[in-house]
Amino acid sequence: MKRTAIFLAAAAIAAGAFAGEEAAPAGRAALDTHSQWRCWFVWGRELVQWDSGEVTACEMVRKEGLKKVEGGPALSAPPAEGWAAADFDDTDWVLSPGPIKHGDYRRDLAGLYLRGRFEVPDPGACGGLKLSVSYRGGAVVYVNGKEVARGHLPAGELKPDALAEAYPKDAYLDPDGSLLVVNWKGESKAPERVRMRTRPLPVEVPASALRKGVNVLAVEIHRAPTAEVLYTGKAPKTRRGSSYRWSMLGFESFRLEPKAGNLPLSGAVPAGTLRVWSASPIVDAWDTDGGEVRAKDAAVAIVAARNGAFSGVVTVRGSGALKNIKVEPGEMVHAGGKGKIPAAAVRVRFAVAGMSAPDGAKKRHPEGAKYLGVLAETPPAEAAGAVPVWLTVRVPADAAPGEYKGAVKIGAEGAKPVNVPVELSVADYAFPDTKAFTALANVMQSPETVAIRYGVKPWSEEHWKLLDRTFAYLGEVAPKVVFVPLVAQTNMGNEFSMVRWVKAPDGWTHDFTIAEKYLDLAVKHWGKIPVVCLYVWTPTMGGGGFAKIVDLPKNKRPMHFTVLDPKTGAMSTEQGPDWGTPESVPFWQPVFDGMRERLAARGLEKSIAVGMGSDRVPSKQALEDLGVVAPEAGWVIHAHGRYTSFPKGKPLALDASVWGVKGPFLSTYRRYKPGWANTVMSTVFPRYGAGSMGHVRTVSPIGVYHAASECYLASGYNGIGRVAADFWAVLPGKRGKTTILSRYPSWQRPGVPTMGHGVLLYPAKEGAVATVRFEALRLGVQEAEARVFVERAIRDKEKRAKLGDELAKRVQALLDERVQAIMDAKRDRSVMYSIATDASWLGYAQAAPGRARRLFDIAAEVAKKLGE
């Protein structure tokens, strides 16, 4: 099979090397639900069985209800022929433990194909196998390519669109005739009817079906049609977290045991050896992952382009606790002799525990499993379970395109090292420097959180070193806005302002040192920033109306600013004049004049902006004052609705919105407009309930972070915004530690930044480090930049003419394919507050490397045609 994935196939344990491997004692399975399964997903429109018996593709139409769709379902690609065979190459299949099902409300998963490996030292001694599998829909079980059992499916050859036996109406209805409701705990008033949805299949496998060494057990699951009653039945009132929807396909449980004797445990590793296996950078990992034993070696294959950084993941596990893990990457040599990529270009990191897990994946792992979401830059001193090793290759801008080969050596105390081949495929397309990206992720940084977390004095040398590290990381996702609070006690939780007032005999002077250094860090790591938001307004200090301008109200809470004692360095907070009062302009004019001068010195004179507007906008009097002190400054506004201009004609510099986010759209949609074409930078604040992508935060599968940037571009936005990078929980709260966000009342709806508990960066001992979510976001921003390049070319008349109609159409088809993949994976629009299901994002990860390869290849073709 052609490799199209970023993967690292398992380094083999020799077929006969069973000595010292843990066997499965009585009562323990050699292969079970939580073992690692190679998975392939087939998707297609839902099929409904009408009361007449007819089965058709259907869709829900507003005000009309359930409607037939002509032409039947268009299924995604099935696995290659011979997929169940023992020697089939499945290294580009996604690896995941079960159970796997497409949520309880989506029914567009048409087929699920699974491959699990187990070892048999002596087929005759085990007396054959006893296994049980339970599922939704219908299933076929194969051992080494031969069918051994089938349940709830028709006899004969099965095509990808084959349907399982339909469920009886009792599986859909309560005894009172209303639709059967199941709450989030799996509880129901009629549990015996809920159990009807899970179908068991006991299987006896003779010893003659087995072979010495590595065996492959494969499971093929097909969906059942949806009964019409699910749409026409009486819908009961449900509480949030309860539903009467359910999926017609699922891999629920599995257990494999020998009839006699023992088999090695699937997760066990022979003494003195290491097991390593492939892992996707956009599939979540856990310490209980056992990997898979394989009969032969394979290689890490990483799809890349020039001047970019690309990640592959290999997970390692030992026979006991892993100690003193060592990973030594080697140089990568061009297959055609056109150069080398040095070992120093390979960055090695280790995924360890330390952050909350996505909701859906918890169900696929045993209780007590630890989510490995922090990318530490040094290996753990000791690890009881699996350790994913991230290999991130920085491809030089002048690297020759083509295939490179190398190796990485992995070792640990008491274990024989493993040499894993690495194959890097470099497309002839070069990314611009990240500072020049059009694609972006606007993250919000909290200097005060960093100071509190590390116990350093604010703005001390130690503090600045920590901030330098943080800004370097954030620069990898191309932020286009930096926030400089000039007032204290804002919605961002800052106690102090970055400009400090110093008392003088005739009034005030100002210390701009902190603001200057902060801007210098941003410019150093982020480049010439388009928007510098001078945070000077909140609804409590000259507030106006809810989305409309009103006269100045009486403020209940005054404005605060920071006073510096130059003799002692002590800072304190005092009350200042509200915007719109006679004292405000004289108070603020020298501050804005000073900031304007310092921005100009850094080439940022056109980047000046003021904020933050929210659902509330400034009063008429406040706007007049701001128009005097900063007439050229655009407004930054983060609100529920989308703004394209600010009230009273004030310019808008940046918008982040929650509600009303449409799309994503295919380019054939008549009103499609890519986000990069916006005249005003507009981003999506991906809070709970947000449109387009849905809920992007800790409960989301990791693939959501990878897809977000491109999804928002295709939805007409520039990217993601109002996202907290390092607002870690550092303050005592009623239920443990909490963040500094909103510790000061400000009426700043729509609330605190998304992901306010530091899910992008993590506070390691040495300073901030990336998380797997941050790395997935970075990889997604990078791919989104390649999308911008080719999409700009086909939407520019002159460039499109150079490309020719045939290439332009292929570009458009590829971009639509990528958007369709996101649309297939993301949340069900019919359920407002739902997020994408775990299975859909495993399917997204399955095909992601192939999509990246095609994107980079066509970007290279476009660049060549344009002479760029």
C-alpha positions in Angstrom: 0.0 0.0 0.0 1.3 3.5 -0.9 2.3 5.4 2.3 0.6 8.7 2.5 0.8 9.3 6.2 3.0 10.8 8.9 3.6 7.6 10.8 6.1 5.5 12.6 5.5 1.8 12.2 6.4 -0.4 15.0 9.9 -1.7 15.4 9.5 -5.4 15.4 10.0 -7.9 18.2 11.3 -11.0 16.5 8.6 -13.6 15.9 10.1 -16.2 18.1 11.2 -13.9 20.9 8.6 -14.9 23.4 10.9 -15.7 26.3 10.3 -13.4 29.2 7.1 -12.0 27.8 4.2 -11.9 30.2 1.5 -14.5 29.4 -2.2 -14.0 30.0 -3.2 -15.6 33.2 -6.6 -17.1 33.7 -9.3 -14.4 33.5 -7.1 -12.0 31.5 -7.5 -11.5 27.8 -4.6 -11.5 25.3 -6.5 -9.0 23.2 -9.3 -6.9 24.4 -11.4 -3.7 23.8 -8.7 -1.4 25.1 -5.9 -3.0 23.0 -4.5 -0.9 20.2 -6.5 -1.3 17.0 -5.6 -0.1 13.5 -8.8 1.6 12.2 -10.3 2.5 8.9 -13.5 4.6 8.6 -16.0 4.7 5.8 -18.5 7.5 5.8 -21.8 8.0 4.0 -25.1 9.8 4.2 -27.6 8.3 6.7 -29.9 5.6 5.4 -33.5 5.4 6.7 -35.7 2.4 6.6 -39.3 3.7 6.1 -42.2 1.9 7.6 -43.0 0.5 4.1 -39.6 -1.3 4.2 -38.0 0.9 1.6 -34.4 2.1 2.5 -33.2 5.4 1.1 -30.7 8.1 1.8 -32.4 10.9 3.7 -31.9 14.3 5.2 -33.8 16.6 7.5 -35.3 19.7 5.8 -36.4 22.6 8.0 -40.2 22.8 8.2 -40.6 19.8 5.9 -39.1 17.1 8.0 -37.5 13.9 6.7 -36.9 13.9 3.0 -35.5 11.3 0.6 -32.3 12.0 -1.3 -32.1 10.8 -4.8 -29.1 8.8 -5.9 -28.3 7.0 -2.6 -25.3 7.6 -0.3 -21.8 8.5 -1.7 -19.4 6.5 0.5 -15.9 7.5 1.2 -13.1 5.2 0.2 -13.2 1.6 1.6 -9.9 -0.1 2.7 -7.8 -1.6 0.0 -8.4 -5.2 -1.2 -7.1 -7.8 1.1 -7.3 -5.6 4.1 -8.0 -8.5 6.5 -4.9 -10.5 5.5 -2.1 -11.0 8.1 0.6 -9.4 5.8 -1.5 -6.4 4.7 0.3 -3.0 5.2 -1.9 -1.0 7.6 0.8 1.4 8.7 -1.2 4.4 7.4 -4.3 3.3 9.3 -5.0 5.3 12.5 -4.2 3.5 15.7 -6.6 3.7 18.6 -8.1 1.6 21.5 -11.8 0.9 21.5 -14.7 1.2 22.1 -15.3 3.2 18.9 -18.7 4.5 17.7 -19.8 7.7 16.0 -21.5 9.3 19.0 -25.1 8.8 20.0 -26.6 11.3 17.5 -24.8 10.8 14.2 -25.4 8.0 11.8 -23.1 8.8 8.9 -20.4 6.2 9.8 -21.2 3.5 7.3 -18.3 1.1 7.9 -15.6 0.5 10.5 -12.7 -1.8 9.8 -10.4 -2.9 12.6 -7.1 -4.9 12.8 -5.6 -6.1 16.0 -2.4 -8.2 16.5 -1.6 -10.9 19.0 1.2 -13.5 19.4 0.9 -17.3 19.5 4.1 -19.1 20.6 2.6 -22.5 19.8 -0.8 -22.8 18.0 -1.3 -26.4 19.1 -0.7 -25.7 22.7 -3.3 -22.9 23.0 -6.2 -25.2 22.0 -7.7 -22.7 19.7 -9.2 -19.3 20.7 -12.4 -18.2 22.4 -13.4 -14.6 21.7 -16.5 -12.5 22.1 -17.2 -9.2 20.3 -20.2 -6.9 20.8 -21.2 -4.1 18.4 -24.0 -2.0 17.0 -25.0 -3.0 13.4 -23.5 -6.2 12.0 -20.0 -7.7 12.1 -17.7 -10.1 10.5 -14.6 -11.5 12.2 -11.5 -12.7 10.4 -8.3 -14.4 11.6 -5.3 -14.1 9.3 -7.6 -13.1 6.4 -10.1 -16.0 6.8 -13.6 -15.4 8.0 -14.4 -17.2 11.3 -17.8 -15.7 12.3 -20.5 -13.3 11.1 -23.5 -11.7 12.9 -26.5 -9.7 11.7 -25.2 -9.4 8.2 -26.3 -11.1 4.9 -24.3 -14.1 3.7 -21.9 -13.9 0.8 -19.5 -11.1 -0.4 -20.0 -7.8 1.5 -19.8 -4.6 -0.4 -19.0 -1.4 1.5 -22.6 -0.2 1.3 -24.0 -3.5 2.8 -26.4 -2.9 5.6 -26.8 -4.9 8.8 -30.1 -6.3 10.1 -32.5 -3.6 11.1 -33.3 -3.0 14.8 -36.8 -3.6 16.1 -38.9 -0.6 17.1 -38.5 -1.6 20.8 -34.9 -0.5 20.5 -36.1 3.0 19.7 -39.2 3.4 22.0 -40.0 3.5 25.7 -42.8 1.2 26.9 -45.1 4.2 26.7 -44.4 4.6 23.0 -42.3 7.7 23.2 -38.7 7.8 22.0 -36.3 6.1 24.4 -34.1 8.6 26.3 -30.6 7.8 27.6 -28.8 10.3 29.8 -25.1 11.1 29.8 -24.5 8.3 32.3 -26.1 5.7 30.1 -29.1 5.4 32.3 -32.7 5.0 31.0 -36.2 4.1 32.2 -36.0 1.0 30.0 -32.5 -0.4 30.3 -33.5 -3.7 28.8 -34.4 -1.9 25.6 -31.2 0.0 25.5 -29.3 -3.3 25.8 -31.0 -4.4 22.6 -28.9 -2.0 20.6 -25.7 -3.9 21.5 -25.4 -7.2 19.7 -23.1 -10.0 21.0 -21.2 -12.5 18.8 -19.4 -15.4 20.5 -16.7 -16.9 18.3 -14.7 -20.2 18.4 -11.5 -20.1 16.5 -9.7 -23.5 15.8 -6.0 -23.8 16.3 -5.7 -24.6 12.6 -6.5 -20.9 11.8 -3.5 -19.7 13.8 0.1 -19.5 12.9 3.2 -19.3 15.1 4.3 -15.7 15.8 2.2 -12.7 15.0 -1.5 -13.2 14.0 -4.0 -10.6 12.9 -7.6 -10.5 14.0 -9.8 -8.3 11.9 -13.3 -7.0 12.5 -15.6 -5.5 9.8 -18.6 -3.6 11.1 -21.5 -2.3 9.0 -24.3 0.0 10.1 -27.9 -0.9 10.3 -30.5 1.4 8.7 -32.2 4.0 10.9 -35.9 3.3 11.5 -38.3 6.0 10.4 -39.7 6.1 13.9 -36.6 7.9 15.2 -37.8 10.9 13.2 -41.6 10.5 13.4 -42.0 9.2 16.9 -43.0 11.2 19.9 -40.0 13.2 21.1 -40.0 13.5 24.9 -38.7 16.5 26.7 -35.1 15.9 27.5 -32.7 17.5 29.9 -29.4 18.7 28.8 -27.0 15.7 28.6 -29.9 13.4 27.6 -30.8 12.2 24.1 -33.1 9.8 22.2 -30.7 9.9 19.2 -28.3 7.0 18.8 -25.9 5.6 16.2 -26.4 2.4 14.3 -22.8 1.4 14.1 -20.3 0.9 17.0 -17.4 -1.3 18.2 -18.5 -1.8 21.8 -16.3 -4.6 23.4 -13.9 -7.4 22.5 -12.2 -10.2 24.4 -9.8 -12.8 23.1 -8.7 -15.8 25.3 -7.1 -19.2 24.6 -9.1 -22.3 25.3 -6.1 -23.9 26.9 -2.7 -22.7 28.0 -1.8 -19.0 27.7 -1.1 -16.4 25.1 1.2 -13.4 25.7 -0.7 -10.2 26.8 -1.2 -7.8 23.9 0.3 -5.0 25.9 3.2 -7.0 27.4 6.8 -6.5 26.2 9.5 -9.2 26.4 12.1 -8.6 29.1 15.1 -6.5 28.0 13.4 -5.2 24.8 11.5 -2.1 23.8 8.3 -1.9 21.8 7.8 1.1 19.6 4.9 1.8 17.4 3.4 4.5 15.1 1.2 7.3 16.4 -0.4 10.3 14.7 0.3 13.8 16.0 -3.4 14.5 15.8 -4.6 11.5 17.8 -4.5 11.7 21.6 -2.2 9.4 23.6 -2.4 7.7 27.0 0.0 5.9 29.2 -2.0 2.7 29.1 -1.6 2.4 25.3 0.0 -0.9 24.7 1.0 -0.6 21.0 1.1 -3.6 18.8 3.6 -6.3 18.1 4.5 -6.7 14.4 6.5 -9.3 12.4 8.7 -6.8 10.5 10.1 -3.3 10.8 8.8 -0.3 9.0 9.7 3.4 8.9 8.7 6.8 10.1 7.2 8.6 7.0 6.9 12.4 7.4 5.2 14.5 4.7 6.9 17.9 4.5 7.7 21.1 2.5 10.6 23.4 2.6 11.0 26.1 5.4 8.5 24.4 7.6 8.5 22.1 10.7 6.7 18.8 10.6 6.0 16.2 13.3 5.8 12.5 13.5 5.3 10.5 16.7 6.7 7.2 17.9 5.5 5.7 21.2 7.8 3.5 23.3 7.0 1.0 26.0 9.2 -1.3 28.0 8.8 -4.6 29.9 8.8 -2.6 33.1 9.2 1.1 34.0 11.1 3.1 31.5 14.2 4.8 32.9 16.9 7.0 31.3 15.2 7.1 27.9 17.6 8.2 25.2 16.6 9.3 21.7 19.3 10.0 19.1 18.2 11.2 15.7 20.6 10.9 12.8 21.1 13.0 9.7 18.7 12.5 6.8 20.3 11.8 3.4 18.6 12.7 0.0 17.9 9.5 -1.9 19.2 11.2 -5.1 22.4 12.4 -3.5 21.3 16.0 -3.5 22.2 16.9 0.1 21.5 16.2 3.7 19.3 17.5 6.6 21.4 17.5 9.8 20.4 15.6 12.9 20.3 19.0 14.6 17.2 19.9 12.5 15.2 17.1 14.4 13.7 18.4 17.6 12.9 15.6 20.1 10.1 16.0 22.8 8.3 13.6 25.1 4.5 13.6 25.7 3.9 13.3 29.5 0.9 13.7 31.8 -0.1 17.1 33.3 -3.3 18.3 31.7 -7.0 17.4 31.4 -8.1 14.9 28.7 -10.7 15.3 25.9 -14.0 13.9 26.9 -14.6 11.4 24.2 -11.3 9.7 24.4 -11.7 8.9 28.1 -14.3 6.2 27.2 -11.7 4.4 25.1 -9.2 3.9 27.9 -9.3 2.0 31.2 -10.1 3.8 34.4 -7.0 5.4 35.9 -5.3 6.0 32.5 -3.2 9.2 32.2 -3.6 11.5 29.3 -0.2 12.4 27.8 -0.7 16.0 26.6 2.4 18.0 27.6 5.4 18.1 25.3 8.3 18.0 27.7 11.8 18.9 26.3 13.5 16.3 28.5 12.4 12.6 29.0 10.7 11.6 32.2 13.0 10.2 34.8 10.8 7.1 35.0 7.6 6.2 33.2 5.5 3.2 34.2 3.6 3.1 30.8 3.8 4.4 27.3 5.9 7.5 26.3 5.1 9.1 23.0 8.3 10.6 21.4 7.7 13.6 19.1 10.1 14.1 16.2 9.7 17.5 14.7 11.9 18.1 11.6 12.7 21.7 10.6 13.2 21.5 6.8 15.7 24.1 5.6 14.4 26.6 3.0 17.1 25.5 0.6 16.6 21.8 1.0 16.4 19.9 -2.2 12.9 18.5 -2.8 12.5 14.7 -2.8 12.9 11.7 -0.6 15.3 11.6 2.4 16.2 8.6 4.6 17.6 8.5 8.1 17.1 6.8 11.4 16.5 7.5 15.0 17.9 5.4 17.8 15.8 4.8 20.9 17.1 3.3 24.1 16.4 2.9 27.8 18.1 1.5 30.9 18.2 -2.3 30.8 16.8 -2.6 27.2 18.3 -3.2 23.8 18.2 0.0 21.7 16.0 0.1 18.7 16.9 1.8 15.4 13.9 3.1 13.6 14.2 4.2 9.9 12.9 7.6 9.1 11.6 8.6 5.6 11.0 12.3 4.9 9.2 13.4 1.7 9.9 17.1 1.0 7.7 18.8 -1.6 9.1 21.5 -3.8 7.2 24.3 -2.1 8.7 26.7 0.4 6.7 28.3 3.2 7.3 32.0 4.0 8.8 32.7 7.4 6.2 32.3 10.1 6.3 36.0 10.8 5.0 36.6 7.3 2.1 34.1 7.5 -1.4 35.2 6.5 -2.9 32.3 8.4 -2.9 33.0 12.1 -3.9 32.1 15.7 -4.5 35.1 17.8 -3.5 34.0 21.3 -3.6 36.1 24.5 -0.6 36.1 26.9 -0.6 36.8 30.6 2.6 38.1 32.0 1.2 38.3 35.5 0.2 34.7 35.4 3.8 33.7 34.5 5.2 35.8 37.4 2.8 34.2 39.9 3.3 30.7 38.7 7.1 30.9 38.9 7.3 33.0 42.0 9.4 35.7 40.4 9.2 39.5 40.9 7.1 41.0 38.1 9.2 42.5 35.4 12.5 41.3 36.9 15.2 39.8 34.7 13.9 36.3 35.7 10.4 37.3 34.6 11.6 38.6 31.2 13.5 35.4 30.5 10.4 33.4 31.1 8.4 35.7 28.9 11.0 35.5 26.1 10.5 31.7 26.1 6.7 32.1 26.0 6.8 34.6 23.1 9.1 32.3 21.1 6.6 29.5 21.3 3.6 31.7 20.5 5.4 33.0 17.4 5.1 29.5 15.9 1.3 30.0 15.4 1.7 33.5 13.8 -0.3 35.8 16.2 -1.2 39.2 14.6 -2.2 41.1 17.8 -0.4 41.9 21.0 -2.3 43.3 24.0 -0.8 46.1 26.1 -3.0 46.9 29.1 -2.8 50.6 30.0 -5.4 50.3 32.7 -5.3 48.0 35.7 -7.8 45.4 36.8 -9.3 44.5 33.4 -11.1 41.5 32.1 -7.6 39.9 31.5 -7.0 39.8 35.2 -4.0 42.1 35.2 -3.5 43.8 38.6 -1.2 46.5 37.1 -1.0 48.5 33.9 2.1 48.3 31.6 2.5 52.1 31.6 3.2 53.4 35.2 2.4 56.8 36.4 5.0 58.6 38.5 4.0 61.5 40.8 5.6 64.8 40.0 5.2 68.3 41.6 3.0 69.5 38.7 1.1 66.3 38.0 2.3 63.0 36.5 5.2 61.7 34.4 5.1 58.3 32.9 7.4 55.2 32.9 7.0 53.3 29.6 9.8 50.8 30.3 7.5 47.7 30.7 5.4 48.5 27.6 8.6 49.0 25.5 10.2 45.7 26.6 6.9 43.9 26.0 6.6 45.3 22.5 10.3 44.4 21.8 9.6 40.7 22.8 6.6 40.6 20.4 8.5 42.2 17.5 11.5 39.8 18.1 9.4 36.7 17.9 6.3 37.7 16.0 7.6 40.2 13.5 5.8 43.4 12.5 2.5 43.0 14.3 -0.5 44.4 12.5 -2.5 45.2 15.7 -1.2 46.5 19.0 -4.2 46.8 21.2 -3.8 49.4 23.9 -6.3 48.1 26.4 -7.7 51.4 27.8 -11.5 50.9 28.1 -13.9 48.5 29.8 -17.6 48.9 30.4 -16.9 50.0 34.0 -14.9 53.1 33.0 -17.0 55.2 30.7 -19.2 52.3 29.6 -22.0 52.7 27.1 -24.8 50.6 25.9 -25.3 47.0 24.9 -24.2 47.0 21.3 -25.3 50.6 20.8 -24.0 54.0 21.8 -25.7 55.8 24.6 -24.9 58.9 26.8 -22.4 58.4 29.6 -24.0 56.4 32.5 -23.0 56.7 36.1 -20.2 54.3 36.7 -20.3 52.0 39.7 -16.7 51.1 39.5 -14.0 53.6 38.6 -11.0 53.2 36.3 -7.7 52.1 37.9 -4.1 52.8 36.9 -0.7 51.9 38.3 1.5 54.3 40.2 5.3 53.6 40.5 7.4 54.8 43.4 10.8 55.3 41.6 12.7 55.2 44.8 11.5 51.8 46.0 10.2 50.3 42.8 6.9 49.6 44.6 3.7 49.7 42.6 0.2 50.7 43.8 -3.2 51.2 42.3 -5.1 54.5 42.2 -8.4 55.6 40.7 -8.4 57.8 37.6 -11.0 59.7 35.6 -13.5 57.8 33.6 -13.6 58.2 29.9 -16.1 60.9 28.9 -15.4 63.1 31.9 -13.7 66.5 31.6 -10.5 65.2 33.2 -10.0 62.2 30.9 -8.3 63.8 27.8 -5.7 65.7 29.8 -5.0 62.6 31.8 -4.6 60.3 28.8 -3.1 62.5 26.1 0.5 62.2 27.2 0.2 58.5 27.6 -1.0 58.0 24.0 1.6 60.5 22.8 4.3 58.4 24.5 3.0 55.1 23.2 2.6 56.5 19.7 6.3 57.6 19.7 7.4 54.2 20.9 5.3 52.3 18.3 6.7 54.5 15.6 10.3 53.7 16.7 9.5 50.0 16.1 7.8 50.5 12.8 4.4 49.9 14.3 2.9 53.4 14.0 0.0 52.0 11.8 -0.7 49.2 14.2 -2.1 51.3 17.0 -5.5 50.1 18.2 -7.7 50.6 21.3 -9.9 48.2 23.1 -11.5 46.3 24.3 -15.0 46.6 23.0 -17.3 43.7 23.9 -21.1 43.2 23.9 -21.0 46.7 25.4 -19.6 49.6 23.4 -18.3 52.9 24.7 -20.6 55.9 25.4 -20.8 58.8 23.1 -18.7 60.9 25.4 -16.0 58.2 25.8 -15.8 57.8 22.0 -15.3 61.5 21.6 -12.5 61.5 24.1 -10.8 58.5 22.4 -11.2 60.2 19.1 -9.1 63.2 20.5 -6.3 61.2 22.1 -6.0 58.5 19.4 -7.9 59.6 16.3 -6.1 57.1 14.0 -6.6 54.0 16.2 -9.0 51.3 15.2 -11.0 49.4 17.7 -10.5 45.9 19.0 -13.8 44.2 19.9 -14.5 40.8 21.2 -18.3 40.1 21.3 -21.0 37.6 20.6 -21.9 39.1 17.2 -19.6 39.9 14.3 -18.5 43.5 13.8 -17.2 44.8 10.4 -17.2 48.4 11.6 -17.4 50.2 14.9 -20.3 52.5 15.8 -20.3 56.1 14.6 -17.9 55.2 11.9 -14.9 54.5 14.1 -12.4 52.2 12.3 -12.3 48.6 13.4 -8.8 46.9 13.7 -9.8 43.4 14.9 -12.9 41.5 15.7 -13.4 38.2 17.5 -17.0 36.8 17.6 -18.9 33.9 19.1 -22.3 33.8 17.6 -23.4 33.9 13.9 -20.3 32.1 12.7 -21.4 30.3 9.6 -19.7 27.6 7.4 -17.3 26.4 6.5 -18.2 26.6 2.9 -17.1 24.9 -0.3 -15.7 27.3 -2.9 -18.7 26.6 -5.1 -21.0 28.2 -2.6 -22.3 31.4 -4.2 -21.5 33.6 -1.2 -18.1 32.0 -0.5 -15.4 34.5 0.5 -12.1 33.2 2.0 -11.1 34.8 5.3 -7.8 36.0 4.1 -9.6 38.4 1.7 -11.1 40.4 4.6 -10.3 44.1 4.7 -10.7 44.0 8.6 -9.1 41.2 10.5 -12.0 39.0 11.8 -11.5 35.9 14.0 -13.6 33.3 15.8 -13.8 33.3 19.5 -14.3 29.5 19.8 -16.2 29.4 23.0 -18.8 26.9 24.0 -21.6 27.1 21.5 -19.6 28.9 18.8 -20.5 28.2 15.2 -18.4 26.8 12.3 -16.0 24.7 14.2 -17.9 24.3 17.4 -16.4 24.0 20.9 -12.6 24.3 20.7 -11.3 23.6 24.2 -10.2 20.9 26.6 -13.1 18.6 25.9 -12.3 18.6 22.2 -10.4 15.9 20.3 -6.9 17.0 19.3 -7.9 17.0 15.6 -10.2 19.9 16.3 -7.1 22.1 17.0 -5.5 21.0 13.7 -8.6 21.8 11.6 -9.6 25.1 13.3 -7.5 27.5 11.3 -8.5 26.2 7.9 -12.1 25.8 9.0 -12.3 29.5 9.9 -10.6 30.6 6.7 -13.2 28.7 4.8 -15.9 30.3 7.0 -14.9 33.8 6.0 -12.7 34.5 9.0 -8.9 35.1 9.3 -8.5 32.5 12.1 -8.9 31.8 15.7 -9.0 34.6 18.3 -9.4 35.4 22.0 -7.7 32.2 23.0 -5.7 32.1 26.2 -2.2 30.6 25.9 -0.8 30.6 29.5 -3.6 31.8 31.9 -2.7 28.9 34.2 -4.5 28.2 37.5 -2.3 30.1 40.0 -4.7 31.6 42.5 -6.6 29.9 45.3 -10.3 29.4 44.6 -13.3 27.7 46.2 -12.7 24.5 44.3 -8.9 24.5 44.1 -6.7 26.8 42.1 -8.2 29.1 39.5 -6.9 31.6 36.9 -6.5 35.4 37.2 -9.2 35.9 34.5 -12.0 38.1 35.6 -10.8 38.4 39.1 -11.7 42.1 38.7 -15.4 42.9 37.8 -15.5 44.5 34.4 -18.9 43.5 32.8 -16.7 42.4 29.9 -19.1 40.0 28.2 -18.8 37.6 26.4 -16.5 36.5 29.1 -13.0 35.2 29.6 -10.8 34.0 26.8 -11.5 30.5 25.5 -9.2 27.8 26.9 -8.5 30.0 29.9 -6.8 27.1 31.8 -3.6 27.0 29.8 -4.3 24.2 27.4 -2.0 25.6 24.7 1.2 26.1 26.8 2.1 24.3 30.0 4.2 25.6 32.9 7.2 23.2 33.0 10.0 23.7 35.5 12.2 25.5 33.0 9.3 27.7 31.7 6.5 27.3 29.2 6.4 24.3 26.9 4.0 23.3 24.2 1.2 20.9 24.5 0.0 18.4 21.9 -2.9 20.8 21.3 -0.6 23.7 20.6 1.5 21.5 18.2 -1.7 20.4 16.4 -2.7 24.0 16.1 0.7 24.9 14.8 0.6 22.2 12.2 -2.9 23.3 11.2 -1.8 27.0 10.8 1.1 25.8 8.6 -1.2 23.8 6.3 -3.7 26.7 6.3 -0.8 29.0 5.0 -0.3 26.6 2.0 -4.0 26.8 1.4 -3.9 30.6 1.3 -1.0 30.5 -1.2 -2.8 28.3 -3.8 -6.3 29.9 -3.2 -4.9 33.4 -3.7 -3.5 32.2 -7.0 -6.7 30.8 -8.4 -8.7 33.8 -7.3 -6.4 36.3 -8.9 -7.3 36.7 -12.6 -3.8 37.3 -13.8 -2.3 34.4 -11.8 -5.1 32.0 -12.7 -4.4 32.7 -16.4 -0.8 31.6 -15.9 -1.9 28.5 -14.1 -4.3 27.4 -16.8 -7.8 26.2 -16.3 -6.9 22.5 -15.7 -4.6 23.2 -12.8 -6.9 25.9 -11.3 -9.7 23.4 -11.3 -7.6 20.8 -9.6 -6.6 23.3 -6.9 -10.2 24.2 -6.3 -11.2 20.6 -6.1 -8.4 19.9 -3.6 -9.4 22.8 -1.4 -13.0 21.7 -1.4 -11.9 18.1 -0.5 -10.1 19.6 2.5 -13.1 21.6 3.6 -15.4 18.6 3.1 -13.1 16.5 5.4 -13.6 19.2 8.1 -17.3 19.3 7.5 -17.6 15.5 7.8 -15.6 15.5 11.1 -16.9 18.5 12.9 -20.0 18.7 15.1 -23.5 17.9 14.1 -25.2 21.2 13.4 -28.6 19.8 14.6 -27.2 19.7 18.2 -26.2 23.2 19.0 -24.0 22.5 22.0 -22.4 19.3 20.9 -18.8 18.8 19.8 -17.5 16.5 17.2 -17.5 12.8 18.1 -14.3 11.0 18.9 -14.7 8.6 15.9 -15.1 11.4 13.4 -11.8 12.9 14.4 -10.0 9.6 14.3 -11.3 9.4 10.7 -10.0 12.9 10.1 -6.6 11.9 11.4 -6.6 8.7 9.2 -6.6 10.8 6.0 -4.8 13.9 7.2 -1.3 13.0 6.0 -2.5 12.2 2.5 -4.4 15.5 2.3 -1.2 17.3 3.4 0.9 15.6 0.8 -1.6 16.5 -2.0 -1.7 20.1 -0.7 2.1 20.6 -0.7 2.5 18.9 -4.0 -0.1 21.1 -5.7 1.4 24.2 -4.0 4.7 23.2 -5.5 3.1 22.9 -8.9 1.4 26.3 -8.6 4.7 27.9 -7.4 6.5 26.5 -10.4 3.9 27.8 -12.9 4.0 31.3 -11.3 7.8 31.3 -11.2 7.7 31.9 -7.4 
